[in-house]
Amino acid sequence: MDLNVIYESMRQDLELVENRIKVVSQVENPSLSELLDYSLKNNGKMIRPVLTLLSGKFYNHDMDRLVSMAAAVELMHTATLIHDDAIDKSPVRRGRATVYEVWGEEKAVLLGDYLFAEAGAFTASTGNIRAIKLFAATLKTISSGEISQAFDAFNPDQSRHQYLQRIARKTASLFSMATESGAALSEAPEESIQVLIEYGYNLGIAFQIVDDILDFIGSEEQMGKPIGSDLAQGTLTLPALLIMEYYPEGNPVKRLFDNRDDQDSIRLAIEQIRNSPVIEECYQVASDYIQKACSNLKVLPQNETCQTLMEIADYIVQREK
């Protein structure tokens, strides 16, 4: 399934969001302008702002406020990626050099901070207290997830529950912020808002699980970054957790965590995961979350917007990058 096809009916709305984001780089400081232009011109899938737009279209909505919120969600996501790259010292993302690689850690961290502030300003411009409080709460949640990940790096003694908690904070929280803020801006009934929160949360969990699968079975060309990069950073994801359960003795993941410079263990871990039932099991877990995401959508008005949410859910588990 192609995202371009799914997005076809909302192409004009997305252009409004993209144009609002472009305004952020129009600053007098030439150095800052260069950094902003570089970080904002390579948009990814735009799933999070799309979810804000869709969640805000079921009831009464003001398009200008929805566009501002959708832009805030995407800026927040971009800021987290820039910070992630600085923390992980990642040279490449989406097939090109990261801000960290080009300008260094200090400028990457400061740029991420700047974008968080811009995202906050866009959120405040909606005048919606629920959205403003949600922005602050989500930023705290994402940060706590990052802190947990940092402290758990290269720790093999982690459970599935800990993994799910971490990705709920780091990934699912921003997805549910996207859907909750859009619904709140449309003055949706609380029952509908809760359905959309659950949809965003479960979609986000599934999205991250598939991302973690692709980190092992994708190609560097597809992913725009080295395969096994999470494992190399000491981040224990679901495929690696399961392979340790299947093969508790002499496991290459454990060997890597004992010796962080053992590049051979990364290669062996990738091979072992690719040639085991782990991948299929992980996809099943992601599919279960997708089913949860869509289970209550029937409560919402059954229209083209609802159908698009279903199509995005299907895309999540079928994507290849």
Buried (B, 14 or more C-beta within 10 A) or exposed (E): EEBEEBBEEBEEBBEBBBEBBBEBBEBEEEEBBEBBBBBBEEBBBBBBBBBBBBBBBBBEBBEEBBBBBBBBBBBBBBBBBBBBBBBBEBBBBEEEBBBBBBBEBEBBBBBBEBBBEBBBEBBBBBEBEBBBEBBEEBBEBBBBBBEBBEEBBEEBEBEEEBBBBBBBBBBBBBBBBBBBBBBBBBEBEEEBBBBBBBBBBBBBBBBBBBBBBBBBBBEEEBBBBBBBBBBBBBBBBBBBBBBBEBBEEEBBBBBBBEEEEBEEBBBBBBEBBEEBEBBEBBBEBBBBBBEBBBEBBEBBEEEEBBEBBBBBBEBBBEBEB
